């Protein structure tokens, strides 16, 4: 079973894409959510892809999710508590997403080390999860969290972590900012090259964040040329 996705081939005629940009939506959204932001990145030299999560959302008929947060989902301090299906759903989503990424990498002839993986909210948690397993060029973790504990030592990782952009709203009512701070500190212990920003916003992608994203993708693209 493969994931449904929207794709935008690179818009520079006669030139191969510089890289591949993949964006993962949050809980209850769908592939159209981050697809709508693609023009603001101003990267016609990138092939862009926006997959749907595999599970239907329980409340939004057009929404999707990477795993269920609708029933047993609470916050205690800076830790999430998940329901009994969390591990199975996460494992299934992870497997499908890895297979889909490998497939699109093969079809576009763009390797993972020329791929930026980005995600918002639950999609950011999936980005962080896969980013510790697969050799991407860069990661963007937006209003996200670590849904499983990160390794405690760099030697426990199968890869060297790539450059990352992490951003979170100081007034986020959905994902507490403490979760972003915890993930940031864990990444620093893994020697991850992280650009970390706390912004005056809620659970959203503001214009300030869009500017940071555009600059970050531009820096990555420069290193890929």
C-alpha positions in Angstrom: 0.0 0.0 0.0 1.5 3.3 -1.0 0.6 6.8 0.2 -1.4 9.3 -1.8 0.5 12.5 -2.6 0.6 15.7 -4.5 3.8 16.3 -6.5 5.3 19.4 -8.1 8.1 18.7 -10.6 10.9 21.3 -10.7 9.9 24.3 -12.8 13.3 25.1 -14.4 13.1 23.7 -17.9 16.0 21.7 -19.2 17.7 21.4 -15.8 17.5 18.5 -13.4 16.1 19.3 -9.9 18.7 20.4 -7.4 16.9 18.4 -4.7 13.8 16.9 -3.4 11.5 18.6 -0.8 9.0 16.5 1.1 6.6 18.0 3.6 4.5 16.0 6.1 1.2 17.5 7.4 -0.1 17.5 10.9 -2.9 15.6 12.7 -6.3 16.2 11.0 -4.9 18.0 8.0 -4.0 16.4 4.6 -1.5 16.8 1.8 -3.1 20.0 0.6 -2.3 21.8 3.8 1.5 22.3 3.2 1.2 22.1 -0.5 -0.4 25.5 -0.4 2.7 27.0 1.2 5.1 25.7 -1.5 5.2 28.9 -3.6 6.5 30.8 -0.6 9.6 28.7 -0.5 10.5 30.1 -4.0 12.4 26.9 -5.1 11.5 26.2 -8.7 14.7 24.1 -8.8 13.3 21.5 -6.4 11.0 18.6 -7.0 8.3 18.9 -4.2 6.1 16.1 -2.8 3.3 16.2 -0.2 2.0 12.8 1.0 -1.2 12.1 2.9 -0.8 10.2 6.2 -2.2 6.7 6.0 -5.0 6.8 8.6 -8.3 8.7 8.2 -9.0 11.3 10.9 -11.9 10.5 13.2 -13.5 13.9 13.2 -12.5 15.6 9.9 -13.7 13.6 6.9 -11.0 15.1 4.7 -8.3 14.9 7.4 -5.6 12.3 7.8 -3.3 11.3 10.7 0.0 9.4 11.2 -1.4 7.8 14.4 -4.4 8.4 16.6 -4.4 11.2 19.2 -8.2 11.4 19.5 -9.0 9.3 22.5 -6.1 8.7 25.0 -4.0 11.8 24.4 -2.9 13.9 27.4 0.1 16.0 28.4 1.8 15.6 31.7 4.5 18.2 32.2 6.5 17.9 29.0 5.6 14.3 28.1 2.9 12.9 25.8 0.8 9.9 26.9 -0.5 7.8 24.0 -3.1 5.1 23.7 -2.5 1.3 23.3 -2.5 1.4 19.5 0.2 4.1 19.3 3.2 1.8 18.8 1.5 -0.3 16.2 0.1 2.7 14.3 3.5 4.5 14.4 5.3 1.5 13.2 2.9 1.0 10.3 3.1 4.7 9.3 6.8 4.7 9.6 7.1 1.7 7.3 4.8 3.1 4.7 6.4 6.5 4.8 9.9 5.0 4.4 8.8 2.9 1.5 7.1 5.9 -0.2 10.2 8.1 0.3 12.5 5.4 -1.1 10.1 5.0 -4.1 9.9 8.7 -4.9 13.7 9.0 -4.5 14.1 6.1 -7.1 11.5 7.6 -9.5 12.9 11.1 -9.4 16.6 9.9 -9.3 17.1 12.2 -6.4 19.0 10.5 -3.5 18.2 11.0 0.2 21.3 13.1 0.7 19.7 15.7 -1.7 16.3 15.5 0.1 14.9 18.0 2.6 12.3 16.4 4.9 9.9 18.8 6.6 6.9 18.5 8.8 4.4 20.4 10.9 3.1 19.3 14.3 2.5 15.5 14.1 4.2 15.6 10.7 7.2 17.2 12.5 7.3 14.3 14.9 7.4 11.9 12.0 10.2 14.1 10.4 12.3 13.9 13.6 11.7 10.1 13.8 12.8 9.4 10.2 15.5 12.0 10.3 17.3 9.9 13.0 17.1 6.9 10.8 17.7 8.0 7.2 20.5 10.2 5.6 18.6 13.3 4.5 20.2 16.5 3.5 18.3 18.6 6.0 15.2 18.5 8.3 12.6 21.1 9.2 10.7 20.5 12.5 7.9 23.0 12.8 5.7 23.1 15.9 6.7 19.5 16.6 7.8 17.1 19.3 9.6 13.8 19.8 7.0 11.1 20.0 9.6 8.5 21.2 12.7 9.2 23.2 15.7 10.2 21.1 18.9 8.2 21.5 21.1 9.4 24.4 24.4 9.1 22.5 25.5 9.9 18.9 27.0 6.5 18.7 23.5 5.0 19.0 22.4 6.6 15.7 22.8 4.8 12.4 23.6 8.2 10.7 25.1 11.6 11.3 22.3 14.1 11.9 21.9 16.7 9.1 21.3 20.4 9.5 17.9 21.1 11.1 15.6 24.1 11.4 13.4 23.8 14.5 10.7 26.5 15.2 7.9 26.7 17.7 5.3 29.2 18.8 5.7 30.6 22.3 1.9 30.7 22.5 1.2 27.2 21.0 -2.0 25.9 22.6 -1.8 22.5 20.9 1.8 21.3 21.3 3.4 22.8 24.5 6.6 24.6 23.8 8.3 22.5 26.5 8.2 19.6 24.2 10.1 21.5 21.5 12.7 22.6 24.2 13.1 19.0 25.4 13.6 17.8 21.8 16.1 20.6 21.1 18.1 19.7 24.2 18.1 16.0 23.2 19.3 16.9 19.8 22.2 19.1 21.1 23.4 16.1 23.1 23.5 14.2 19.8 25.7 16.9 18.3 22.9 17.9 15.9 23.5 21.1 13.9 20.2 22.8 14.9 18.9 26.3 14.2 16.3 26.7 17.0 13.7 29.5 17.1 10.9 30.4 19.4 8.5 32.8 17.7 5.6 35.0 18.7 2.9 32.8 17.3 0.5 29.9 18.1 0.2 26.5 16.5 0.8 27.8 12.9 3.2 28.7 10.2 3.5 32.5 10.4 5.1 34.9 7.9 8.2 35.1 10.1 8.4 31.3 10.1 8.0 31.2 6.3 10.9 33.6 6.0 13.1 31.3 8.1 12.0 28.3 6.1 12.9 30.1 2.8 16.3 31.1 4.1 17.0 27.7 5.4 16.0 25.9 2.2 18.1 28.4 0.3 21.2 27.6 2.4 20.7 23.9 1.9 20.2 24.3 -1.8 23.4 26.3 -2.1 25.3 23.4 -0.5 23.7 20.9 -2.9 24.8 22.7 -6.1 
